[in-house]
Amino acid sequence: MAEVRSQPQPGYYQHAAPAVTSLFPEVSFTASQLLVLLASLVGLAVTTPLFLLFSPVLVPAAVFIAIAVAAVLGAAACGLIAILSFHWVVNCYRRQMPLGATMTEHLDAAKRPVADMAGYAGEKTKEVRQDIQKRPQEAKRGHT
């Protein structure tokens, strides 16, 4: 007896393709996080014997701590970027919109407050200019 496979619904791949292709930033940032951590560990493994053989205690300790802090901060930054980009992709996928349209909506939403603030600044500038023009006239009236 032949097995009947159901065909995917039309438009399935249109929603799946952006989700799959948008995983590239998460994977690349996670990979870079691991590479930063690995490189720092290799660097520490190579430099630790040199520090122990050729220098006093405080200088290698300070350099060791600086390298360790830089490694942790670099790895944490890459991990944070990966998590935030994954969160953005999940939100875009939940809305069932193409990524390009969502980006346009984000840009439009960001433009609105800027335009409102520009209009408000223009009104305030006009008010201040009128106040400045009124002050000399009021001062002349008060002295005469």
Secondary structure, 3 states (H helix, E strand, C coil): CCCCCCCCCCCHHHHHHHHHHCHHHHHHHHHHHHHHHHHHHHHHHHHHHHHHHHCCCHHHHHHHHHHHHHHHHHHHHHHHHHHHHHHHHHHHHHHCCCHHHHHHHHHHHHHHHHHHHHHHHHHHHHHHHHHHHHHHHHHHHHHC
